Amino acid sequence: MSLHPQTPYSIPEETARVAHAIFPQGNIYMRWFDALGPVFQDADFVELFPSDGQPALSPACLTLVLPLQFAEGLSDRQAADAVRTRIDWKYLLGLELTDPGFDFSVLSEFRQRLLEHQWEEHLLDQLLRHLRDQGLLKARGQQRTDSTIILGAVRDLNRLEVIGETLRHALEQLATVMPEWTRAHTPSTWVDRYGTRVQDYRLPSGQAQREAYAEGIGADGASLLQAIYAPDAPAWLRELPAVQLVRRVWLQNYTGRGDGRLRWRQVDELPPAAQRIRSPYDAEVRYCTKRETGWIGYKIHLTETCDADSPRIITQVETTLATTADGKMTTPIHQALQQKDLLPAAHLVDTGYLDAELLVTSQTEYGVNLVGPTRHDTGWQSHDGGNGFAATDFQIDWEKQQARCPAGKLSQFWTPAINNHGTAVIQIKFAKRDCRACPTQLQCTHSTPPRRTVTVRPQAHQHALKIARTREQTAAFKEQYAQRSGIEGTLSYGVRSFALRRTRYLGLAKTHLQHLLIATAMNVMRVVRWLAGEPFTQVRPTAFAPASN
């Protein structure tokens, strides 16, 4: 399939006449074209198509259909029907009223083409460039970031269901690609055991019976793998994704016995949640908890502008495993914004995206002032009603690598180390003899024998942390940081209007593409409404709240 780029399109005269007759005031999609013009051009997609073959449909047209699809929550078939039947869509797409559209399968093929060529980021980036050219987007303003949970397009399976479904999934694939080989190497009893979906209500209820059932599935899986890896088996069977998945799931859930049999791992023997496979149908979904909420799926991080004199525009979308900590994404977000030349001067984030090291690196490497509440000292001394000696009560001489305690004693040891989170710290220890004889010992340490250890960050990080904690107490900080909460409204808008909460697709890459398409649609909708003079939505007023105060 080859691409013959078309020149930037215009609205056919008859399409424009009928559309304006039906919508005298226009609608959101007509205003989209009238306000922004053609955002995408066929020439932008030349790299995605070969130079010869059957002519392809206009990629610029398909690129517009994809965000429209998510703006209205349509399936591929419904979106293709809308291209044929909707006057406002034909207006935006620049199609004749008699244009027959295309088969719905084209949309899936086009999304796959975007992924295969790693072109998914291009759609949002092209829109951002277009908005910047029109003066609607600028760098070095103020931006904000937050995340929310994304539910995977899979069932919530327990461990027994995972292993049963994993083996059943592999047998289904093998029966599809090598039916005769599969029948020859699987017992007939497996048809009853793995012929239908594995569901917990059909499984044994007692602990001993469940472990025996799990080890039975383990033996079956090991037998299948042994047949697949036998010298006379086709080598390519080993490369099937479902077969590779059986190997991974078995390694995670079983360990060997001395007699060669498999043993079902206990909970404390399992790998971390970030590595554990939760479904054979999407091996990248993960289980995670946040406060009282637990989910299986992914996480999305949205970054948007929040300057008073411009529309709210999403500038960066990151989709991660559910177990990825927010703080791991601060630097990648800055790197992506730097590549787009859209770094902010101030970046408003919550505590999860911020630590002492990020305060420094954001400023020194990207020129970004990271604004947000820091984590408080968790030591009991800082929560003792002002009676305890917290780390901030110690005077640190960085040149001499010594600290002086409130009682005037100098530290004995200064040891650089790495804490449990992989962060560089300095452990400062005082002499036992000084702590043992100190009259303020109970205000400083409860260890036995008494000895105070103070943990601080490297000098630059500690200094940045001190400045940030001082800044948090000011009225200016509270006024600026209050603007961060608006990103939660953006996430809510995505969930309510664009079905952001649940992915349609299997896999991180396809889920990320969905998020980029949703962000593109959200940006256009908000920009068009802002250009039309619609004010930003405020907190919904109620009669009861003022009356109850």
C-alpha positions in Angstrom: 0.0 0.0 0.0 1.6 3.3 -1.1 0.9 6.9 -0.2 0.3 9.6 -2.7 0.1 12.8 -0.5 -2.8 15.1 -1.2 -2.5 18.8 -0.9 -4.1 20.4 2.2 -7.8 19.9 1.7 -10.7 22.3 1.8 -14.4 21.8 2.6 -16.4 20.9 -0.5 -18.9 23.5 -1.4 -22.0 21.3 -1.1 -20.8 19.8 2.2 -20.3 23.3 3.6 -23.7 24.5 2.4 -25.6 21.5 3.9 -23.6 21.6 7.2 -24.3 25.3 7.7 -28.0 24.8 6.9 -28.3 22.0 9.5 -26.0 23.8 12.1 -26.5 27.5 11.6 -24.4 28.2 14.6 -22.0 25.4 13.8 -21.0 22.7 16.3 -17.9 21.6 18.0 -16.5 19.7 15.0 -17.2 22.4 12.5 -15.7 25.0 14.8 -12.7 22.6 15.1 -11.9 23.1 11.4 -12.9 26.7 11.3 -10.7 27.6 14.2 -7.6 25.4 13.6 -7.8 24.5 9.9 -6.0 21.3 8.7 -3.9 20.1 11.6 -2.5 17.0 9.9 -1.1 16.6 6.3 -0.6 13.5 4.3 3.0 14.5 3.7 3.7 14.0 7.4 3.1 10.3 7.1 5.3 9.4 4.1 7.7 7.4 6.2 4.8 5.0 7.2 4.1 3.8 3.6 6.2 2.2 0.8 6.6 4.0 -2.5 4.7 1.4 -4.6 1.5 -0.6 -4.2 -2.2 0.1 -3.9 -2.9 3.7 -3.0 -3.6 4.2 0.7 -6.5 6.1 2.2 -5.5 9.6 3.4 -3.6 9.2 6.7 -4.4 12.8 7.6 -8.1 11.9 7.4 -7.7 8.7 9.4 -5.7 10.6 12.0 -8.6 12.9 12.5 -11.1 10.0 12.8 -9.2 8.3 15.6 -9.6 11.1 18.2 -13.2 11.7 17.0 -13.8 8.0 17.8 -12.6 8.4 21.4 -14.4 11.8 21.8 -17.7 10.0 21.3 -16.8 6.5 22.6 -17.4 4.8 19.3 -16.2 1.3 18.2 -14.3 1.0 15.0 -17.4 0.0 13.1 -19.4 2.9 14.6 -16.7 5.4 13.7 -16.6 4.1 10.1 -20.4 4.5 9.9 -20.1 8.0 11.3 -17.7 9.0 8.5 -20.3 7.9 6.0 -23.4 9.4 7.7 -22.4 12.4 9.9 -22.5 15.8 8.1 -20.3 17.5 10.8 -17.7 14.7 10.5 -17.7 15.1 6.7 -17.2 18.9 7.2 -14.2 18.4 9.5 -12.7 15.7 7.2 -13.3 17.7 4.0 -15.3 14.9 2.4 -18.0 15.1 -0.3 -21.5 14.3 0.9 -21.5 11.2 -1.3 -18.1 9.9 0.0 -18.7 6.2 0.9 -16.0 6.2 3.6 -14.0 3.0 4.3 -14.3 -0.4 5.9 -14.0 -0.3 9.7 -11.0 -2.6 9.7 -8.9 0.3 8.2 -8.8 2.0 11.6 -7.3 -1.0 13.3 -4.8 -1.4 10.5 -3.8 2.2 10.7 -3.3 2.1 14.5 -1.1 -1.0 14.1 0.9 0.9 11.4 1.4 3.7 13.8 2.7 1.3 16.5 4.9 -0.6 14.1 6.7 2.6 13.0 6.7 4.0 16.6 4.7 6.9 15.2 2.1 7.1 18.0 3.7 10.2 19.7 3.6 12.1 16.3 -0.2 12.7 16.5 -0.2 14.7 19.8 3.2 16.4 19.0 1.9 17.6 15.6 -1.2 19.1 17.3 1.1 20.8 19.8 3.3 22.3 17.0 0.1 23.5 15.3 -1.2 25.2 18.4 2.2 26.7 19.1 2.3 28.2 15.6 -1.1 29.8 16.2 0.1 31.3 19.4 -2.0 29.2 21.7 0.8 27.3 23.4 4.1 28.6 24.8 7.1 27.3 26.7 8.4 28.5 30.0 5.0 29.1 31.5 3.4 27.0 34.2 2.5 23.3 33.9 1.1 20.7 36.3 1.2 16.9 36.4 -0.8 14.1 38.1 -1.7 10.5 37.5 -4.7 8.2 37.8 -5.3 4.5 37.6 -6.2 2.6 34.3 -8.1 -0.6 34.5 -6.8 -3.4 32.2 -9.1 -5.1 29.6 -8.8 -8.4 31.5 -10.5 -10.3 34.3 -9.2 -10.0 37.8 -7.7 -13.4 38.3 -6.3 -15.1 41.5 -3.2 -17.2 41.3 -5.0 -20.5 40.6 -6.9 -18.9 37.8 -3.8 -17.3 36.4 -1.9 -20.6 36.0 -5.0 -22.4 34.7 -5.8 -19.8 32.1 -2.1 -19.5 31.1 -1.9 -23.2 30.3 -5.3 -23.1 28.6 -4.2 -20.1 26.5 -1.1 -22.0 25.4 -3.1 -25.1 24.5 -5.5 -22.9 22.4 -2.6 -21.4 20.5 -1.0 -24.7 19.9 -4.2 -26.3 18.8 -4.6 -23.4 16.3 -1.2 -23.6 14.7 -0.3 -27.3 15.2 -3.6 -29.3 15.9 -2.2 -32.7 15.0 1.0 -32.2 17.1 -1.2 -30.9 20.0 -3.5 -33.9 20.0 -0.6 -36.3 19.9 1.2 -34.7 22.9 -1.7 -34.0 25.3 -3.8 -36.5 27.3 -7.5 -36.7 26.4 -8.3 -35.8 30.0 -7.0 -32.3 29.4 -10.0 -31.5 27.3 -12.3 -31.6 30.3 -9.7 -29.8 32.5 -8.7 -27.0 30.2 -11.4 -27.0 27.6 -13.4 -24.2 29.3 -12.5 -21.0 31.1 -10.9 -21.6 34.5 -13.1 -19.9 37.2 -12.5 -19.9 40.9 -16.0 -21.0 41.9 -15.3 -24.3 40.2 -12.0 -24.9 42.0 -11.4 -26.6 45.4 -12.0 -24.4 48.5 -9.7 -26.0 51.1 -6.1 -24.8 51.3 -4.6 -28.3 51.0 -6.9 -29.1 48.1 -6.1 -25.9 46.3 -2.3 -26.5 46.6 -2.8 -30.0 45.3 -4.8 -28.6 42.4 -2.1 -26.0 41.7 0.6 -28.6 41.7 -1.4 -30.8 39.3 -1.6 -27.9 36.9 2.1 -27.3 37.4 2.9 -30.9 36.5 0.7 -30.6 33.3 2.5 -27.4 32.3 5.9 -29.0 32.9 4.9 -32.0 30.8 3.8 -29.7 27.9 7.0 -27.7 28.1 9.1 -30.9 28.1 7.3 -32.0 24.9 7.8 -28.6 23.2 11.5 -28.5 24.1 12.1 -32.1 23.0 14.7 -32.4 20.2 12.1 -33.8 17.7 9.6 -31.0 18.3 9.4 -28.1 15.8 11.8 -25.4 17.2 9.5 -22.5 16.3 6.9 -23.8 18.8 9.2 -22.6 21.6 9.0 -19.0 20.3 5.2 -18.8 20.5 4.3 -16.0 22.9 1.9 -18.2 24.8 4.6 -20.9 25.3 7.1 -18.3 26.6 4.4 -17.1 28.9 3.9 -20.5 30.4 7.7 -20.6 31.2 7.5 -17.2 32.9 4.4 -17.9 34.9 5.7 -21.3 36.0 9.0 -19.8 37.2 7.1 -17.2 39.2 4.7 -19.6 40.9 6.6 -22.9 41.2 9.9 -24.1 42.6 11.5 -27.5 42.4 11.4 -30.2 45.0 14.3 -32.6 45.6 12.4 -35.4 43.8 12.0 -33.4 40.6 8.4 -32.4 41.1 7.2 -28.8 41.3 6.1 -27.2 44.5 3.6 -24.3 44.7 5.3 -21.2 46.0 4.0 -19.6 49.2 3.1 -16.0 49.2 6.3 -14.8 50.7 8.3 -16.6 47.9 6.6 -14.8 45.1 8.4 -12.1 43.0 7.5 -8.4 43.5 4.2 -7.2 42.2 6.1 -5.2 39.5 7.3 -8.5 38.0 4.3 -10.8 38.6 2.1 -11.7 35.6 -1.6 -11.2 36.4 -3.2 -12.4 33.1 -2.0 -14.5 30.1 -4.0 -12.3 27.8 -2.1 -9.1 28.8 1.2 -9.9 30.4 1.9 -6.3 31.1 -1.0 -5.5 33.4 0.1 -5.3 37.1 -1.7 -5.3 40.4 -1.2 -2.2 42.5 -2.8 -0.5 45.5 -3.1 3.2 46.3 -4.5 3.8 49.8 -7.8 1.8 49.8 -7.9 1.3 46.1 -6.5 -1.8 44.4 -6.6 -2.4 40.6 -5.1 -4.5 37.8 -4.0 -2.5 34.8 -1.8 0.6 34.2 -1.3 4.2 35.2 -1.4 7.4 33.2 0.5 10.6 33.9 -0.9 13.8 32.3 1.0 17.1 32.1 -0.9 20.2 31.0 -0.4 24.0 30.9 -2.1 26.1 33.5 -1.3 29.7 32.6 -4.2 32.2 33.3 -4.2 33.7 29.8 -4.2 30.5 27.7 -6.2 27.3 27.3 -5.4 24.2 29.2 -3.4 22.1 26.8 -2.0 18.6 27.6 1.6 18.6 26.6 2.8 15.2 27.7 1.2 11.8 28.2 3.0 8.9 29.9 1.6 5.4 30.3 3.3 3.1 32.7 2.9 -0.1 34.6 0.6 0.2 37.5 3.5 -0.4 39.9 5.7 2.4 38.6 6.1 5.1 41.2 5.2 8.7 40.3 8.7 9.9 41.2 10.2 7.7 38.5 8.4 9.7 35.9 9.4 13.3 36.7 12.7 13.2 34.8 11.2 11.4 31.7 8.5 14.0 31.6 11.1 16.8 31.6 13.1 15.0 29.0 10.1 14.7 26.7 9.1 18.3 27.2 12.7 19.4 26.5 12.6 17.6 23.2 9.4 19.4 22.3 10.9 22.7 23.5 7.9 23.0 25.9 9.6 22.9 29.3 7.8 25.0 31.9 9.4 27.5 34.2 7.4 26.1 37.1 6.1 22.5 37.3 3.4 22.0 39.9 3.3 18.4 41.3 2.2 16.5 44.4 4.6 14.9 46.8 4.9 11.7 44.8 6.7 13.4 41.9 9.2 15.3 44.1 12.2 14.6 46.3 15.4 16.3 47.2 17.4 15.0 44.2 14.6 15.9 41.8 14.5 19.4 43.2 18.1 19.9 42.2 18.2 18.0 38.9 15.0 19.6 37.6 16.6 23.1 38.1 20.2 22.4 37.0 19.5 20.1 34.0 16.2 21.5 32.7 15.8 25.0 34.3 12.5 23.9 35.9 11.3 25.0 39.3 9.6 21.9 40.8 6.8 23.2 43.1 5.1 20.9 45.5 5.0 19.8 49.2 8.0 17.8 50.3 7.9 14.7 52.4 8.2 15.5 56.1 10.8 14.0 58.4 9.3 10.7 59.6 11.6 10.4 62.7 9.7 10.4 66.0 11.9 13.3 67.2 10.2 15.7 64.7 6.7 14.6 65.9 7.3 14.9 69.7 5.5 18.2 70.2 8.7 20.2 69.7 10.5 18.3 72.5 12.6 16.0 70.3 15.8 16.8 68.5 15.0 16.4 64.7 17.7 16.3 62.0 17.2 20.0 61.4 18.3 20.8 64.9 21.9 19.5 64.1 24.5 21.9 62.7 26.3 20.4 59.7 29.8 21.4 58.6 29.9 20.0 55.1 33.6 20.9 54.6 34.8 19.1 57.7 32.2 16.4 57.3 31.0 16.7 60.8 27.8 17.6 62.7 27.2 19.2 66.0 24.3 18.0 68.1 22.1 20.4 70.2 24.2 19.4 73.3 27.3 20.6 71.5 28.9 17.2 70.8 30.7 16.5 67.5 29.8 13.5 65.4 32.2 10.5 65.3 31.4 9.0 61.8 30.4 10.4 58.5 29.4 7.6 56.1 28.0 8.0 52.5 25.5 5.2 51.8 22.5 4.2 49.7 19.2 3.8 51.4 16.4 1.2 50.8 15.0 3.4 48.0 18.3 3.5 46.1 18.9 7.2 47.1 22.3 8.6 48.1 22.4 9.6 51.7 24.9 10.4 54.4 24.7 8.7 57.8 26.1 10.7 60.6 26.8 8.8 63.9 27.7 10.2 67.3 29.9 8.5 69.9 28.2 6.1 72.3 30.0 7.6 75.2 28.6 11.1 74.4 25.1 9.9 74.0 25.2 7.7 77.1 26.2 10.6 79.3 24.0 13.2 77.6 21.3 14.7 79.9 19.0 15.2 76.9 19.3 11.6 75.7 15.6 10.8 75.8 14.9 13.8 73.6 17.3 12.5 71.0 17.4 8.7 70.8 15.7 5.6 72.2 18.2 3.1 70.8 20.0 0.6 73.0 22.8 1.3 73.7 22.0 5.0 73.3 23.5 6.4 70.1 22.1 9.0 67.7 22.3 8.5 64.0 21.3 11.4 61.7 20.6 10.7 58.0 20.9 13.6 55.5 21.1 14.0 51.8 24.2 15.2 49.9 24.8 18.9 50.5 23.1 20.3 47.3 20.1 18.0 47.9 19.8 18.8 51.6 20.1 22.6 50.9 17.3 22.4 48.2 15.1 20.4 50.6 15.6 23.0 53.3 14.7 25.8 50.9 11.6 23.9 49.7 10.4 23.2 53.2 10.8 26.9 54.1 8.9 27.9 51.0 6.0 25.7 51.8 5.2 27.8 54.8 4.7 31.0 52.7 1.4 32.4 51.4 2.9 32.8 47.9 3.6 29.0 47.8 0.0 28.2 48.9 -1.4 30.5 46.3 0.7 29.1 43.5 0.3 25.4 44.5 -3.5 25.8 44.7 -3.4 25.8 40.9 -2.2 22.2 40.8 -5.6 20.8 41.8 -6.9 21.7 38.3 -5.1 18.7 36.9 -7.5 16.5 38.9 -10.4 18.1 37.0 -8.6 17.2 33.7 -8.3 13.6 34.8 -12.0 13.6 35.8 -12.9 15.1 32.4 -11.0 12.3 30.7 -12.7 9.7 32.7 -16.2 11.1 32.4 -16.2 12.2 28.8 -13.6 10.0 27.1 -13.7 6.7 29.0 -10.1 7.2 30.2 -10.5 4.9 33.2 -10.4 1.6 31.3 -8.2 0.6 28.4 -9.9 -0.9 25.3 -6.8 -2.8 24.3 -4.3 -5.4 25.5 -0.7 -4.3 26.1 1.1 -1.2 27.2 1.9 0.1 23.7 -1.8 0.0 22.5 -3.0 1.5 25.8 -0.5 4.3 25.4 -1.7 5.0 21.9 -5.3 5.1 23.2 -4.2 7.7 25.8 -2.5 9.8 23.2 -5.6 9.8 21.0 -7.7 10.8 24.0 -5.3 13.6 24.9 -5.4 14.8 21.3 -9.2 14.9 21.4 -9.3 16.6 24.8 -6.9 19.3 23.6 -8.9 20.1 20.6 -12.2 20.2 22.4 -10.8 22.6 25.1 -9.0 24.8 22.6 -12.1 25.2 20.5 -14.3 26.1 23.5 -11.6 28.5 24.8 -11.5 30.3 21.4 -15.3 30.5 21.5 -15.1 32.4 24.8 -16.3 29.7 27.1 -14.9 30.3 30.6 -13.0 27.6 32.6 -15.3 25.4 34.6 -15.4 26.3 38.2 -16.2 24.1 41.2 -19.9 23.3 41.1 -21.7 25.6 43.5 -24.2 24.2 46.0 -26.8 25.9 48.3 -26.1 23.6 51.2 -22.3 24.2 51.6 -22.6 27.9 52.4 -25.6 27.4 54.6 -23.8 24.7 56.7 -20.8 27.0 57.5 
